[in-house]
């Protein structure tokens, strides 16, 4: 616990120091990142110790705030979520120092680093808090600090709009959480988490709390249709912040949901069905909307929705396993979902940092303007390719391991009795298969258009590789993708305590043995694959050793003068799929074709606005605004009348009090 | 585990290039031609392995990664396929997922390599490839899930070892539906008519062939060999379903499955002779239809499986 408090203290003090020295950007660029990295070390140490050796530590200090106690604790679940938080924050800080250098003297870097370290500290506090008031305070600090980070380039209109959407969405989510905590705290009259667990509320209350948690935490995590802030806020933020927000901050929503499940007692089956449906919808629609995007960071943001969908599918299958008394299925589902939390944190921050390097080098996020960057940015390109393969769930990388566990759980559920359970399992299997294929389509599109072929514009032609501080985190994260992929049997040993905390300790370790054998074979196949590849590549170079190996232009079917502009673009690559799923996407196409015998210009552009924003939130918020504008006459800006309102209210309250 | 378990994979490594020969001979018979020799694919491979190569200036290491990488994937996947009661050398719960995703990895590399050339033809082929495979993958996994449900096993070896003659009597129609779905996936994944035409020289109409336009020499040999192995691999899934009907046991099953592969190759030739390639806009409907067949098979099994 001392170590954790030390980490929190380092993060908060260096954050405040950054603000104090805001006038000296060079100094701030030292204090901020160094503080973030140094602060993460004790937390990393403490969390790994808690996860590996398993002591549950806690700290309880009374607090004068009503209902509040400074209660924090480190159990397996908290430790498990602490690891990605500290890892990604530290790497993003190293990256951010170089990423923000062009802004030195032009932007308020002091405030930015202050908010970054506050965000890191508050996320840690969120997963450690053991009291509802403390939790909500940390939650709010997390939301606000990330809001200010998103507003880094607040002079741009779309950034302001994105920040505003985020602020509204996150507070609507928090409102649901407030109600949930009040509901949970009601029976015992205490807001300490330890007291929530002891009351087995009535099934109706538990179900209500579950739904509130799904909406409240789902807004933060990005469940469809509460995801609207995600594709706005993540592209607007600086890239190292997007990596933290998309990689770990949205996972605090998953943490909250999982923590809530621990209090609510045995789950009825429909909770599992609900989560499977949410997971399938978020996963499939997330990846489809990603396919239709041509802004790189917006594409990655939609992929976060997709991956949250995969995580929720895992949790949903796990809940069904619990509800239908299949502890093995439950353990496998939870294990897959939770492992995907870490895996997604790793490859998504890798991809966001990589996209940041691309943005840094070329100045554009428009995929269709890029091309051929692999030659000028070899490290960024290679690591981006690893991340792309990992997020598509391909072996032998980490994404495959977690998806495999969820598949395993769903296939095991096929042996269960009861048609609804089997249908739910089938839905999970089909959506995972569809998501896998579509994600591969989307990432071959992104990687292929940005890094392969020829440069499509001047932006891409003069790109230069990023500096060492921006490359090192990429290499480390790509390495982690491979390491987790081939050491999966060991990794599931590490997460075993977390899973048994969720799925019940009765089946301690059995699931891990069941899953370890297939994962060990998968890992062996992965290593064999690499060996086979090396062998075949050697055979090829031996064959070509004394023969003519020539270079020439790409074969263009007899055409004389191809130009880079003739290459397939990301939009044309994805067009067959977006047209096929057109009714779900609502893509707007603007086309003016060449006309006449001597056509001069033609243009084609597509835009895919978010469906739930267009069809649901806009009408609803429009209606709310319309209804409230009827009261506009009350608010007219005359101070004396406002004071009159206050006096009248006080008088009314006084009368009510005396009347009782 | 005996040597018999390894026999099918080893036979595949040796005999797979025979399959396109059989298909082409069938097509020739239908057209009243003499056709190329049965062993043509072997001669092609031998010729290509003896040649040098030309790389496009636009390409990078990604282009050079794909041929050996793709061949490695499909060779690795070969060890996951069982024959009747002979479990695969690498049989474990979940191997069907690994099989599907190894083919996915192969495709990922091929598509990236196609985009690496910067040619719009190859980009076009790559785009179609990812579209069709994204729809074929759910159909494949659903079909295998239906079989997994019927046999209560989550491994290819358990599934195909578990389908018995009594099963055919009970859920025969469901098995036929699943087999039909797997046949469509087989044709789509191996770039056969009615999805893709392996013979046309008009690059605009092709999918797989156009993605490998810029390869030559040993690289092209690796790709062609990998494609025949993929035929062998997916054909085995199809032939395995019908294996219990023959009533053989023991090593005769392996001979029987090899004969089944010949039947699959002939069937492919017949389909290619009597059908035209579908319009590209119709192909997704065919693949969704395959997924629907799988679901229907699943529903029938849900109702009638023992």
Interface residues (C-beta under 8 A of the other chain):
Chain A: X371 X372 X374 X375 X385 X389 X392 X393 X394 X395 X400 X404 X407 X408 X411 X412 X414 X415 X419 X422 X426 X429 X430 X433 X434 X436 X437 X438 X440 X441 X444 X445 X447 X448 X449 X452 X453 X454 X514 X517 X518 X521 X522 X525 X528 X529 X532 X533 X536 X537 X539 X540 X543 X544 X547 X548 X549 X550 X551 X552 X553 X554 X555 X556 X557 X562 X564 X566 X567 X568 X572 X573 X574 X575 X576 X577 X580
Chain B: X49 X51 X52 X53 X54 X55 X56 X57 X58 X59 X60 X62 X67 X68 X69 X71 X72 X73 X75 X76 X90 X92 X93 X94 X95 X97 X98 X100 X101 X102 X104 X105 X107 X108 X111 X112 X115 X116 X117 X118 X119 X120 X121 X122 X123 X124 X126 X127 X128 X130 X131 X133 X134 X135 X136 X137 X138 X140 X141 X142 X145 X148 X149 X152 X154 X203 X213 X214 X217 X218 X219 X222 X280 X284 X291 X298 X302
